[in-house]
Amino acid sequence: MQERFVIGMDIGGTHFRIGTIDKNCRVCAFRKISVKEVFCTRDALADLRGYLTLYMEEEKLAGRIDAICIGFPATINRERTVVLQAPNVSYMENLPVVDYLKRHFGIPVYIDRDVCMALYYDSRKQNLPREGIVAGCYFGTGIGNAICIDGRMLLGRDGTAGELGHIPAVGSKEPCGCGNIGCMENLAGGKYLAKLCREIYVNTPIGEIFTRHGQEVLLQDFVDRIAMTVAVEINILNPDYILVGGGVPNMKDFPIHFLEARIREHVRKPYPEKTLQIFFVPDADEKSVVGAGIYAMEHK
Ligand SMILES: [Zn+2]
């Protein structure tokens, strides 16, 4: 019998990632291209279907795919069928993406938030059990958050649970992409580092910011705000495992030990601090695509 696969995809603000995953979660094909190469007309669903068809032809996958799964940097409805709000991929908002692709390809189609895919990937990589609470906090340009309870993602009433980046910060007047003012995302995400490089460290490339200025109060406070954000999650959930990842903690010379010390400082004593298990997870280009593959296999 021919080997079967799933297709994992990640549609981001800049890059479109797609890959073929076998039942052992091995990556058999992987592509990372500009979203502009995929979405070039005004009909986003037709563009997506067109690219998928082309991909399956080129990779000789016709009749060998069991499911398709896509991650978006977005809020998604509770039924996981429609992208509700996605500032960076707004052309995908309110389209029946699941129904449309299901109808055309005749196989199960799943969508979820990109951080859910990342959490599936990282949980698998760290060999974490399905039982219990696993929470992931990802500090990239913004802050991503996913909470998995006994192998199922926490959805919330409207499907928008896990918006940790939008906890309010005292005194901040920064407008946020979500429409509110003063969200933590603007103070503890990569956007803040970009702002520091624009306004204060004007001669420092962003990739050098911790190497050159990591000991200064502005950056120590920044890392402390990351710690506060993670501590909020821990204090609410008392998770079995907490994963911290994303582009920011993986930057050159990022003070990971200082971050862990600050997280422990902010977490309640003696519990949950005493039993806290924090994993700092590396970035991987194929993370979202493999995570989507795992997601598809777990939902089949
Ligand atoms: Zn916000």
Boltz pocket constraint, residues with backbone or C-beta under 6 A from the ligand:
constraints:
  - pocket:
      binder: B
      contacts: [[A, 165], [A, 166], [A, 176], [A, 177], [A, 178], [A, 179], [A, 180], [A, 183], [A, 185]]
      max_distance: 6.0
